[in-house]
Every structure is written in structure tokens, then in C-alpha cells.
Amino acid sequence: MKIALIGATGFVGSAILNELADRKHEITAIARTPKDTANATWVAADIFNVDALTEILKGHDAVVNAYNPGWTNPNIYDDFLAGSKAIQEAVKKSGVKRFITIGGAGSLFVAPDLQAVDTPDFPKEIYPGANAARHYLNIIKEEKDLDWAFFSPAFEMHAGTKTGRTGKYRLGLENPVFNEEQRSILSVEDLAVVIADEVETPKHHQVRFTAGY
């Protein structure tokens, strides 16, 4: 498959790139400051330039969006929302129908009508970014033309990296996937497996989904 990957140099994006490349897909790796590796065709792009991004995306089978303006960015809320909406518009204008976007875990429901981002113990330092991802989820839920899927990682994705790539995971939708210790964990390598599997064999259409061990 020919896949466009936005945010290919980031923590999540680079893991997805490696997984897709290992599966021998043709990848257009899109980043503000592209790298130079043999496993992808690298393209420099400003995601806020919708017309230019549209041209880059044309002709692909799917677009995977791992854009994140940076958790330490003081303007992360506005940048995440504006960037996400610009990318969504570019995908629509490009004619590509399949769109998988990675958001945050904060919008997962930990109780009826209670999202993790609204709980008292939610980390304040990542609240603006998590809140932006939650609000973007509400925006993309109104999208009727694209065959989109919104992926929420597990709560402990960074801690989960110690497991590396297992290739094993369990799927969920609106609620976190907990293990037998009641922890929501998934390594970034296995997050990449989830996304690559979803690209190759689509299971989620115009819904949010999640995964964990």
C-alpha cells in the first residue's frame, strides 16, 4: 500500500514508520524537518499550508496522522486543534478516503459520563494537549465524507515501551483496555502494530478506538 505518514519524526510517528516499513509498504514520510532514511520517501511540509499538503497526499491509499506540536509547547491546545483541522481538510481535498489519526488517551471514559482528562488526578502538565485531543475527537465525529478512525493510546504508553514489540494487544472503543493488574499499558512499538494492522485490515470506520495488553 501507498501510505502518507504525517509527523513521521515524532515518538509515535517514528515507531509507526518503522512498522510500516518492515511490512514493505510504500511510505511518504511527512515532517517539518524531514530525515533521510532509506525506508521512506521524505517530504518537508507545513501542515498549516493546506493546499501544499493536499498535493502531497494525493494518490495515497491511506493517511496516518501522528501530528503533535509537542507536549512542552505552551500553545499546544491551539496548535493541536488548528493543525488537526488543517490536516483533516487537506485529506478531504486530496481525495484520499482512509484517514487514521492518533489522539490522546485523556478522552477515554473511565466511568459513565466521565473522561479521564476530567478526573482529579489527571496530570496538569499534559492537560492542555489532552483537552485539545478530546475536543478534536468531537470535531472529527461530525466528519461524514472521510473513512476516518481516531486512535486513543493506552494511559501508560511510555511506561509500556519497556515491553518492546510483542505484536499482541486487545482492542477497545470508548473505555481503556486494562490488564489483569488494572493498568492501561501499550508500548509505542505495539501501538505501531495496532495502526499498521488497521491500515492493512480496516476494522474501525468513523469511530474512536483504543488498545492495550
C-alpha positions as CSV (number, residue, x, y, z in Angstrom):
1,M,0.0,0.0,0.0
2,K,1.0,3.6,-0.5
3,I,0.7,5.4,2.8
4,A,1.3,9.0,3.8
5,L,2.5,9.4,7.4
6,I,2.3,12.9,8.9
7,G,4.5,13.6,11.9
8,A,6.9,10.8,10.9
9,T,9.8,12.1,13.1
10,G,7.9,12.1,16.4
11,F,7.9,9.5,19.2
12,V,4.8,7.8,17.9
13,G,5.3,8.6,14.2
14,S,8.8,7.1,14.0
15,A,7.5,3.9,15.6
16,I,4.7,3.7,13.0
17,L,7.2,4.4,10.2
18,N,9.4,1.6,11.3
19,E,6.5,-0.9,11.5
20,L,5.0,0.1,8.1
21,A,8.5,-0.1,6.5
22,D,9.1,-3.5,8.0
23,R,5.9,-4.6,6.3
24,K,7.2,-3.3,2.9
25,H,4.7,-0.5,2.4
26,E,5.5,2.5,0.2
27,I,5.7,5.4,2.7
28,T,5.6,9.1,2.2
29,A,7.1,10.4,5.5
30,I,5.9,14.0,6.1
31,A,7.6,16.2,8.7
32,R,8.5,19.9,9.2
33,T,12.2,18.8,9.3
34,P,12.4,15.5,7.4
35,K,15.1,12.9,8.0
36,D,16.9,11.0,5.3
37,T,16.4,7.3,5.7
38,A,16.0,4.5,3.1
39,N,12.7,3.1,4.4
40,A,10.6,6.1,3.2
41,T,10.3,9.0,0.8
42,W,10.7,12.0,3.0
43,V,8.9,15.3,2.3
44,A,9.1,18.6,4.1
45,A,5.7,20.2,4.8
46,D,4.0,22.8,6.8
47,I,0.7,21.2,7.8
48,F,-0.9,24.6,8.1
49,N,-0.4,25.1,4.3
50,V,-3.5,23.1,3.3
51,D,-3.1,23.4,-0.4
52,A,0.5,22.2,-0.4
53,L,-0.3,19.4,1.9
54,T,-3.2,18.4,-0.3
55,E,-0.9,17.9,-3.2
56,I,1.5,15.8,-1.2
57,L,-1.3,13.5,-0.1
58,K,-2.9,12.9,-3.5
59,G,-2.6,9.4,-4.8
60,H,-2.1,7.6,-1.5
61,D,-4.3,4.7,-0.2
62,A,-4.4,6.0,3.3
63,V,-3.2,8.8,5.5
64,V,-1.9,8.2,9.0
65,N,-1.7,11.3,11.2
66,A,0.7,11.3,14.1
67,Y,1.0,15.1,14.4
68,N,1.8,16.5,17.8
69,P,3.0,20.1,18.3
70,G,5.0,19.0,21.4
71,W,3.8,18.4,25.0
72,T,6.0,21.2,26.2
73,N,4.7,23.7,23.7
74,P,2.9,26.4,25.7
75,N,0.5,26.9,22.8
76,I,-0.2,23.2,22.4
77,Y,-4.0,23.5,22.7
78,D,-4.5,25.9,19.9
79,D,-1.7,24.4,17.7
80,F,-3.1,20.9,18.1
81,L,-6.6,21.9,17.1
82,A,-5.6,24.1,14.3
83,G,-3.1,21.6,12.9
84,S,-5.5,18.7,13.2
85,K,-8.3,20.6,11.4
86,A,-5.9,21.7,8.7
87,I,-4.7,18.1,8.1
88,Q,-8.3,16.8,8.0
89,E,-9.2,19.5,5.4
90,A,-6.1,18.5,3.3
91,V,-7.0,14.8,3.4
92,K,-10.5,15.6,2.2
93,K,-9.3,17.9,-0.6
94,S,-6.7,15.2,-1.7
95,G,-9.4,12.6,-2.5
96,V,-7.9,10.1,-0.1
97,K,-10.7,8.5,1.9
98,R,-9.0,6.4,4.6
99,F,-7.7,8.6,7.4
100,I,-6.3,7.3,10.7
101,T,-5.4,9.9,13.3
102,I,-3.8,9.4,16.7
103,G,-5.1,11.4,19.6
104,G,-4.8,11.2,23.3
105,A,-5.9,8.8,26.0
106,G,-7.5,11.5,28.1
107,S,-10.8,11.4,26.2
108,L,-11.3,7.7,27.2
109,F,-14.2,7.1,29.6
110,V,-13.2,5.8,33.0
111,A,-16.8,5.9,34.2
112,P,-20.2,6.7,32.6
113,D,-20.0,10.4,31.5
114,L,-16.5,10.8,33.0
115,Q,-13.5,11.1,30.7
116,A,-10.0,10.6,32.2
117,V,-9.0,14.2,31.4
118,D,-11.7,15.4,33.8
119,T,-10.6,13.3,36.8
120,P,-8.8,15.0,39.8
121,D,-5.6,13.0,39.4
122,F,-5.1,13.8,35.7
123,P,-1.6,15.3,35.2
124,K,-1.9,19.0,34.9
125,E,1.2,19.3,32.7
126,I,-0.4,17.4,29.8
127,Y,-4.0,18.7,30.3
128,P,-3.9,21.3,27.5
129,G,-2.8,18.8,24.9
130,A,-5.1,16.1,26.2
131,N,-8.0,18.5,26.2
132,A,-7.2,19.6,22.7
133,A,-7.3,16.0,21.5
134,R,-10.6,15.4,23.3
135,H,-12.1,18.5,21.5
136,Y,-10.7,17.4,18.2
137,L,-12.4,14.0,18.7
138,N,-15.7,15.8,19.0
139,I,-14.9,17.7,15.7
140,I,-14.0,14.6,13.7
141,K,-17.1,12.8,14.9
142,E,-19.0,15.2,12.7
143,E,-17.0,14.2,9.6
144,K,-19.2,12.2,7.2
145,D,-17.1,12.1,4.0
146,L,-13.9,10.5,5.2
147,D,-13.5,6.9,6.3
148,W,-11.7,8.0,9.5
149,A,-10.7,6.3,12.7
150,F,-9.4,8.1,15.8
151,F,-7.0,6.1,18.0
152,S,-6.5,6.8,21.7
153,P,-3.3,5.2,23.1
154,A,-3.2,3.4,26.5
155,F,-2.6,5.6,29.6
156,E,0.9,4.2,30.2
157,M,2.3,4.2,26.7
158,H,5.7,5.5,27.8
159,A,6.0,3.0,30.6
160,G,4.8,0.3,28.3
161,T,7.8,0.8,26.0
162,K,9.8,-1.5,28.3
163,T,7.9,-4.4,26.7
164,G,9.1,-3.5,23.2
165,R,7.2,-5.1,20.3
166,T,5.1,-8.1,21.2
167,G,2.6,-8.0,18.4
168,K,-0.1,-8.7,20.8
169,Y,-2.9,-6.4,22.0
170,R,-6.6,-6.2,22.8
171,L,-8.9,-3.6,21.3
172,G,-11.5,-1.4,22.8
173,L,-13.6,1.6,21.9
174,E,-14.6,4.2,24.4
175,N,-13.1,2.8,27.5
176,P,-9.5,2.0,28.4
177,V,-8.2,-1.6,27.9
178,F,-7.0,-2.7,31.3
179,N,-4.7,-5.7,32.1
180,E,-5.1,-8.1,35.0
181,E,-3.4,-5.5,37.2
182,Q,-6.0,-2.9,36.2
183,R,-3.3,-0.9,34.3
184,S,-3.8,0.5,30.8
185,I,-0.4,-0.2,29.1
186,L,0.7,-0.4,25.5
187,S,4.3,0.0,24.2
188,V,4.8,2.5,21.4
189,E,6.1,-0.4,19.2
190,D,2.8,-2.2,19.7
191,L,0.8,1.0,19.1
192,A,2.5,0.9,15.7
193,V,1.4,-2.7,15.2
194,V,-2.2,-1.6,16.0
195,I,-2.1,1.2,13.5
196,A,-0.4,-0.9,10.8
197,D,-2.9,-3.7,11.3
198,E,-5.7,-1.1,11.0
199,V,-4.2,0.3,7.8
200,E,-4.0,-3.2,6.2
201,T,-7.3,-4.6,7.5
202,P,-9.7,-1.8,8.5
203,K,-12.0,-2.6,11.4
204,H,-12.9,0.8,12.6
205,H,-14.9,3.2,10.5
206,Q,-15.9,6.7,11.7
207,V,-15.3,5.7,15.3
208,R,-12.7,6.1,18.0
209,F,-10.8,3.0,19.2
210,T,-8.1,2.1,21.7
211,A,-5.9,-0.8,22.6
212,G,-3.9,-2.3,25.5
213,Y,-2.5,-5.6,26.7
